[in-house]
């Protein structure tokens, strides 16, 4: 397979690299919808939702590496897709029990914030809940 037929996907956080791989297809959930990127796609930059990045595993028809991301952005040019996120975790590294506890904490914080009518705390709790639910969904919990 020629080099131009592959793209490199890199997921980085402030703590370092979380994922690096080559593929023929990567799928990202942006703030305006889902986008699939193939080799030689036009350059782009897009904000990401709290969701997963899916990278098709070479030599398979339907297997994807899945990486939970907490928003951020993707930049693509010269067959390199770079995701920059505050946090990211590969599916196999997600601690299901820890994710479930994070969801429970976020639900409690959200309920308390709603009862006190604290809009800022409510928004932060909603984001924390979306992150926890995303991790649980990706981990298969």
Buried (B, 14 or more C-beta within 10 A) or exposed (E): EEEEEBBBBBBBBEEEEBBEBBBBBBBBBBEEEEBEBBBEBEEBEBEBBBBBBBBBBEEEEEEBBBBBBBBBBBBBEEBEBBBBBEBBBBBEEBEEEEBBEBBEBBBEBBEEBBEEEEEEBBEBBBBBBBBBBBBBBBBEB
